């Protein structure tokens, strides 16, 4: 990727987002942590959420639109919608009279505690990963402290 010279706005997001935004349920990130969805799946989910029409009850973007909006290939978008449907974050329905058109019912993710009860094996694997990373971090800290104390004595 070519390095671009795009300067930041200088405005912090936190506390300054007043328009053109969607509220994102925090519990969606637990789906990522548990490996139920990928980053690509999340991007598609967020755009479906953004395009979910409250009045008609579903999102109606085409696969090419989702591909353009996410920067993903059409194949990756199709894989993502399949994955999102497998974990019940969306339901894909064919539009009557339009064989190549889908509509997407977008659902709130389960809260963390409920989700973990639904996938206890994935929760156990995540706990092990967190414990391992915590041990590695502690070992790194001890090595750094040891190196610093050796350096100070020299």
N, C-alpha and C positions, 0 to 999 in steps of 0.2 A: 504494500500500500504506500502510495506517495505521501510524504509528510506535507501536511497542509499548514498554512499560516493563518489559522482562524483564531482570533483572540476571544477570550471568554467575555461574557456580558458584564462581569464585575458585580453581578447581583446574585446573592445567595438564594438558592431555591427555598430552603426552609423559611417559612413565614412570608414568602413573597409570591407564592403561586396563587393567583386570584382568578384567572380565567384560562380557558383552553386546557383543562386538566380533567383527569378521571380519578376517582378514588379507587385505590387498589386494595383489595382485602389482604392484610398482612399474612393470613394463613396460606396464601398461595405459595409463599416461599418455603413452607414446610414440605410441599410437594417436590420442590427442587432438592431440598436437603435429603429427603428420603429416596431420591432417584426415581420418583414416579413420573416426572416430566423433565424435559431438557430445557436449556435456554431457548432453543428454537421454538419449542412448544409454548413456553412462557410468552415469547414475543407474539405468537399467533393468538394466544388466549387474550393478551392485553388489547390487541387490535379488535378482536371479536367483542370484547367487553366494551371498548370505545364505541363500536358501531352497533351495539345492541339497542334496538329501538323500543323504548318503553311502551309506546302507543300500540305498535303492531305485535310486540312480544318476541321478537327475534332479530338477529343480525342477518344481513343479506349480501355481504360482499362476495365477489367472485374469487376464485382461486388466483387468477392473474392479479387482481387488485391486492390480495393479501401478499402475494409474492413481491409486488412492487413496494408496498408499504413496509414490509419487513426486510427487504433486501435478500430474501431467500429464493431458492428455485421453486417452481411450481410443485415439483416432486416432494421437496422438503415440506412445503405447506400441507400437502396431502398427508404426508406421514405425521406431521404435527397434529392435524385435525383428527386423524385416526387415534393417535396417542391420547389426546385430550378426551376423546369419546370413551376410550378404554377406562380412564380413571374418573369418568362421569362428571367432568367439568363442562362438557358441552354435549348436546345431542344434535346430530346432523340429520336433516330431513330433506328429501327431494321435493322440489317445488312442482306441484301438479301442472302438467302441460309444458314443463321445461325440463327435459331429461338431463341436461347438463348443468342445472342450477340447483344450488343448495341453500337452505336457510339453517341458521345455527341458533339453537337455544343455549344460552350461556348461563351457567349456574355458579352460585357462590361456592367456593371451596369449603370443605369441612374445617372446623376449628381444629387446632393442633391436637388436643386431647382425643377428640373423636377419631381423627385420622389415624393416630398412632394405635388406637385399639383395633382399627380395621386392618392394619398391616403390621402386626407385632414383630414379625421376622425382620422387616426393613428397619423398624425402630431399634431392635437389638443390634443390627449391623451398624446403624448410625451411631449408637452409643459406643460401640467398640472403636469405631473410627475416631470419634471425639476423644475417647480415652487415650488412644494411641497418639494422636496429634498433641494432646496435652502433655503426655510423657516426653515426646520429642521436644516440645517447646521448653519443658523444664530442663531437659538435658542440655539443650542449646544455651539456656540461661546459665547453668552451672559451668559449662565450658567457657563462656564469655567472662563470667566472674573469676574463674581460675586464671584465664589469660590476663585479665586486668590486674589481678593481685600479683602475678608473676612480673608483669611489666612495671608495676609500681615498685617492687623490690629491687629491680635491676637498676 
